[in-house]
Amino acid sequence: MNIATATRALLDELVRMRTEGTERIYIDEKTIRDLELLLNSNAASTDSGNESSDVSRERTAKDSLGSEIKQKKDITITDHPSTIVKPSKEVESKLPSPPILDIPKGDKSEQWKWLEDKVLNCETCNSELNPNGKIVFGQGNLNADLFLCGEAPGADEEIEGMPFIGPAGELLIKILNAMGLEREKVYLGNILNWRPRHNQSYGNRPPTKEEINFCLPYLKAQLKIVQPKIIVALGKTATDGLLGHDPKRRLSHVRGKWYEFSGAPMMITYHPSYLLHNPSKTSKRRVWEDFLLVMEKLEMEISEKQRGFFL
């Protein structure tokens, strides 16, 4: 990957994080050294006297990025949400109207199996899959008090066809464990049933409003079957899907507050991927405080040790 491509990848990731509510990013000393080595090695391999326009642009990007990294360890992201990377025309598709679902009578297990078959055999869902990708349907305890709603499957999830099994998923399970819960005791779902296609060789693309609207009936049906006491919306995409799209909404302004969806109280918090990119104690404490509110609402016993995590 050349410097221009690497810089574009970094910019796209910063924009994605900005839409998630990230306001500051911590960069440790090792990362700075590694980036400087990469930039310097690229400069050494370039003949400054015979630069093509592409190499010149790469050098400009390198100098700009290197200067920014040297000056700051905490980078403030100031891009307006309108700069979100949108799918190109090559990956943008016209979806049909959202499905109309009439859940049959029966117990929860029978209803869930009926819905799972609907999703796995959904012609639109299958047509949107990446090569070798799988549909990712919700999973968990059908009698769960807690329903956690994520965004869209990532690379690990689409390979296995299971939600929350990548690095962010592993972190979410650690949060649940800290609450005194196991993965098997909750229900895990996503706004989207497939990993959104895009024309880059890296990262994930946020779902479009059209994609979210198409899959929303499937999510609502899962909620109707499970009937949780509390819903937790993880990240901006989940929040937009459940509350309605609002380009002016900042996750930092709505997290930690109670809303309602499908008749159940809903808490909004950051997606676990936010903590992977922002592993500061302050960020962890913010998310943990949101989950403490969830524990209180569920009338779970909270120890003094739990209340003091990340202080």
Phi, psi and omega per residue, in radians:
M1 nan 2.167 3.141
N2 -1.391 3.056 -3.051
I3 -1.125 -0.700 -3.130
A4 -1.079 -0.777 3.135
T5 -1.167 -0.719 3.131
A6 -1.116 -0.697 3.129
T7 -1.149 -0.714 3.106
R8 -1.105 -0.720 3.121
A9 -1.083 -0.724 3.128
L10 -1.138 -0.759 3.133
L11 -1.085 -0.778 3.134
D12 -1.060 -0.688 3.136
E13 -1.199 -0.677 3.096
L14 -1.101 -0.717 3.118
V15 -1.128 -0.744 3.112
R16 -1.040 -0.787 -3.141
M17 -1.142 -0.607 3.116
R18 -1.071 -0.703 3.125
T19 -1.212 -0.391 3.101
E20 -1.399 -0.135 3.131
G21 1.833 0.016 3.129
T22 -1.150 2.254 -3.139
E23 -1.962 -0.469 3.105
R24 -2.464 2.580 3.140
I25 -2.165 2.292 3.089
Y26 -1.626 2.274 3.079
I27 -2.080 2.093 -3.090
D28 -1.401 2.977 -3.049
E29 -1.095 -0.685 -3.107
K30 -1.107 -0.729 3.123
T31 -1.083 -0.725 3.118
I32 -1.080 -0.791 3.133
R33 -1.084 -0.752 -3.131
D34 -1.105 -0.714 3.121
L35 -1.171 -0.699 3.126
E36 -1.124 -0.683 3.097
L37 -1.093 -0.743 3.120
L38 -1.095 -0.792 -3.132
L39 -1.138 -0.742 -3.128
N40 -1.172 -0.682 3.140
S41 -1.161 -0.613 3.097
N42 -1.186 -0.685 3.140
A43 -1.147 -0.661 -3.102
A44 -1.168 -0.496 -3.084
S45 -1.524 -0.013 -3.085
T46 -1.813 2.282 3.070
D47 -1.463 1.832 -3.046
S48 -1.111 -0.377 -3.115
G49 -1.426 -0.254 -3.096
N50 -2.334 0.928 -3.109
E51 -1.411 2.317 2.962
S52 -1.391 2.969 3.136
S53 -1.093 -0.629 3.131
D54 -1.148 -0.765 3.139
V55 -1.146 -0.671 3.116
S56 -1.056 -0.732 3.115
R57 -1.140 -0.683 3.118
E58 -1.083 -0.735 -3.124
R59 -1.122 -0.709 3.107
T60 -1.083 -0.775 3.120
A61 -1.112 -0.697 3.141
K62 -1.103 -0.830 -3.124
D63 -1.087 -0.730 -3.130
S64 -1.141 -0.816 -3.130
L65 -1.146 -0.772 -3.117
G66 -1.085 -0.731 3.119
S67 -1.081 -0.746 -3.124
E68 -1.119 -0.739 -3.112
I69 -1.156 -0.703 -3.124
K70 -1.175 -0.585 -3.090
Q71 -1.362 -0.544 -3.022
K72 -2.325 2.510 2.936
K73 -1.745 -0.485 3.055
D74 -1.881 1.995 -3.105
I75 -1.755 2.125 3.102
T76 -1.501 2.261 -3.127
I77 -1.664 2.151 -3.057
T78 -2.104 0.115 3.133
D79 -1.078 2.432 3.068
H80 -1.241 2.558 -3.141
P81 -0.933 -0.367 -3.125
S82 -1.189 -0.181 -3.137
T83 -1.560 0.194 3.102
I84 -0.974 2.364 3.114
V85 -1.176 2.153 -3.121
K86 -1.763 2.698 3.110
P87 -1.117 2.478 3.126
S88 -1.294 2.962 3.134
K89 -1.081 -0.454 -3.119
E90 -1.185 -0.534 -3.084
V91 -1.880 -0.183 -3.124
E92 -1.286 2.390 -3.104
S93 -2.330 2.741 3.088
K94 -1.689 1.984 -3.097
L95 -1.612 2.660 3.073
P96 -1.265 3.116 3.102
S97 -1.090 2.607 3.121
P98 -1.006 2.578 -3.119
P99 -1.187 2.602 3.027
I100 -1.807 2.055 -3.023
L101 -1.938 2.313 3.081
D102 -2.103 1.635 -3.059
I103 -1.106 2.191 -3.119
P104 -1.235 2.804 3.067
K105 -1.200 2.700 -3.114
G106 2.517 3.141 3.108
D107 -1.390 3.023 -3.062
K108 -1.032 -0.696 -3.109
S109 -1.103 -0.746 3.132
E110 -1.172 -0.727 3.139
Q111 -1.149 -0.741 -3.132
W112 -1.128 -0.718 3.128
K113 -1.106 -0.687 3.092
W114 -1.081 -0.767 -3.127
L115 -1.196 -0.707 3.113
E116 -1.036 -0.771 3.116
D117 -1.080 -0.667 3.109
K118 -1.060 -0.784 -3.097
V119 -1.221 -0.819 -3.091
L120 -1.134 -0.453 3.137
N121 -1.816 0.180 3.122
C122 -1.163 2.088 -3.088
E123 -1.073 -0.726 -3.136
T124 -1.160 -0.815 3.131
C125 -0.985 -0.788 -3.118
N126 -1.198 -0.576 3.141
S127 -1.242 -0.360 -3.113
E128 -1.592 -0.082 -3.081
L129 -1.185 2.576 2.954
N130 -1.258 2.792 3.067
P131 -0.942 2.269 -3.131
N132 1.184 0.113 3.103
G133 -1.428 2.774 3.133
K134 -2.117 2.682 2.991
I135 -1.191 2.457 3.132
V136 -2.019 1.887 3.134
F137 -1.747 2.803 -3.135
G138 -1.055 2.798 -3.060
Q139 -2.658 2.492 3.057
G140 2.538 -2.842 -3.103
N141 -1.361 2.116 -3.105
L142 -1.270 -0.179 3.073
N143 -1.933 0.373 -3.069
A144 -1.147 2.482 3.005
D145 -1.381 -0.429 -3.032
L146 -2.061 2.172 3.127
F147 -2.027 2.015 3.139
L148 -1.783 2.154 -3.092
C149 -1.906 2.074 3.102
G150 -1.677 -2.779 -3.024
E151 -1.755 -1.566 3.094
A152 -2.391 2.671 3.132
P153 -1.028 2.573 3.043
G154 -1.728 -2.922 -3.076
A155 -1.082 -0.768 -3.131
D156 -1.152 -0.721 -3.088
E157 -1.160 -0.712 -3.094
E158 -1.251 -0.400 3.087
I159 -1.278 -0.758 -3.076
E160 -1.595 -0.331 -3.095
G161 1.281 0.485 -3.120
M162 -2.304 2.507 -3.137
P163 -1.400 2.582 2.989
F164 0.954 0.993 3.063
I165 -2.101 -0.027 3.073
G166 -1.482 -2.954 3.139
P167 -0.963 -0.750 3.121
A168 -1.138 -0.661 3.100
G169 -1.135 -0.703 3.107
E170 -1.089 -0.674 3.111
L171 -1.184 -0.670 3.100
L172 -1.064 -0.724 3.132
I173 -1.130 -0.624 3.072
K174 -1.107 -0.670 3.098
I175 -1.114 -0.779 3.120
L176 -1.069 -0.738 3.123
N177 -1.074 -0.679 3.109
A178 -1.130 -0.475 3.079
M179 -1.371 -0.261 -3.065
G180 1.673 0.317 -3.118
L181 -2.017 2.649 3.037
E182 -1.855 2.783 3.110
R183 -0.946 -0.671 -3.078
E184 -1.216 -0.209 -3.096
K185 -1.629 -0.174 -3.102
V186 -2.087 3.067 3.058
Y187 -2.054 2.335 -3.101
L188 -2.034 2.159 3.121
G189 -2.382 3.041 3.125
N190 -2.339 2.719 3.040
I191 -1.079 -0.694 -3.069
L192 -2.013 2.610 -3.112
N193 -1.625 -0.099 -3.134
W194 -2.443 2.824 3.063
R195 -1.421 2.114 -3.085
P196 -1.039 2.323 3.090
R197 -1.293 2.610 3.021
H198 -2.726 2.934 -2.985
N199 -1.701 0.353 3.080
Q200 -1.875 2.717 -3.127
S201 -1.593 0.171 -3.072
Y202 -2.517 2.785 2.985
G203 1.197 -3.030 3.140
N204 -2.161 2.625 3.094
R205 -1.784 2.324 3.049
P206 -1.091 2.485 3.106
P207 -1.097 2.608 3.046
T208 -1.380 2.889 3.085
K209 -1.060 -0.650 3.135
E210 -1.102 -0.751 3.128
E211 -1.138 -0.757 3.122
I212 -1.068 -0.815 -3.109
N213 -1.097 -0.610 3.132
F214 -1.154 -0.745 -3.061
C215 -1.474 -0.255 -3.052
L216 -1.000 -0.697 3.101
P217 -1.032 -0.594 3.105
Y218 -1.162 -0.695 3.116
L219 -1.178 -0.769 3.124
K220 -1.060 -0.646 3.128
A221 -1.150 -0.681 3.087
Q222 -1.093 -0.737 3.115
L223 -1.114 -0.675 -3.139
K224 -1.150 -0.611 3.136
I225 -1.306 -0.853 -3.075
V226 -1.242 -0.705 -3.095
Q227 0.927 1.058 -3.119
P228 -1.252 2.802 3.050
K229 -1.365 -0.535 -3.095
I230 -2.494 2.474 3.021
I231 -1.939 2.424 3.013
V232 -2.057 2.087 3.077
A233 -1.575 2.090 -3.077
L234 -1.764 1.805 3.060
G235 1.665 2.972 -3.045
K236 -1.198 -0.691 -3.124
T237 -1.095 -0.787 3.096
A238 -1.089 -0.710 3.135
T239 -1.115 -0.784 3.113
D240 -1.111 -0.652 -3.140
G241 -1.167 -0.647 -3.056
L242 -1.576 -0.558 -3.141
L243 -1.742 -0.226 -3.044
G244 1.750 2.490 -3.068
H245 -1.173 2.317 3.082
D246 -2.511 1.828 -3.074
P247 -1.088 -0.333 -3.131
K248 -1.581 -0.150 -3.087
R249 -1.254 2.265 3.046
R250 -1.889 2.254 -3.113
L251 -1.047 -0.588 -3.139
S252 -1.137 -0.345 -3.126
H253 -1.609 -0.351 -3.067
V254 -1.939 -0.237 -3.139
R255 -1.188 2.693 3.106
G256 1.329 0.217 -3.130
K257 -2.158 2.689 -3.116
W258 -1.618 2.347 3.042
Y259 -2.250 -2.945 3.114
E260 -2.448 2.434 3.067
F261 -2.555 2.292 -3.132
S262 0.902 0.643 3.067
G263 1.407 0.070 -3.123
A264 -2.039 2.538 3.050
P265 -1.076 2.441 -3.109
M266 -2.249 2.239 3.062
M267 -1.798 2.406 3.089
I268 -1.859 2.336 3.074
T269 -2.580 3.095 3.132
Y270 -1.282 2.644 3.039
H271 -1.229 2.572 3.121
P272 -0.948 -0.494 3.121
S273 -1.090 -0.477 3.068
Y274 -1.028 -0.722 -3.129
L275 -1.276 -0.490 3.083
L276 -1.139 -0.597 3.137
H277 -1.583 -0.339 -3.116
N278 -2.289 1.240 -3.033
P279 -1.424 0.448 3.131
S280 -1.282 2.744 3.114
K281 -1.072 -0.631 3.138
T282 -1.085 -0.789 3.128
S283 -1.120 -0.752 3.137
K284 -1.107 -0.685 -3.140
R285 -1.134 -0.703 3.128
R286 -1.023 -0.835 -3.133
V287 -1.154 -0.717 -3.121
W288 -1.125 -0.663 3.097
E289 -1.079 -0.633 3.086
D290 -1.115 -0.710 -3.137
F291 -1.313 -0.460 3.016
L292 -1.108 -0.669 3.086
L293 -1.109 -0.658 3.088
V294 -1.126 -0.765 3.120
M295 -1.069 -0.721 3.120
E296 -1.116 -0.733 -3.135
K297 -1.147 -0.569 3.108
L298 -1.459 -0.019 -3.130
E299 1.034 0.664 3.067
M300 -1.435 2.598 3.084
E301 -1.245 2.294 -3.118
I302 -2.126 2.116 -3.141
S303 -1.422 2.854 3.078
E304 -1.108 -0.581 3.102
K305 -1.101 -0.770 3.124
Q306 -1.117 -0.718 -3.139
R307 -1.123 -0.429 -3.083
G308 -1.683 0.074 3.126
F309 -1.015 2.329 3.024
F310 1.159 0.337 3.036
L311 -1.463 nan nan
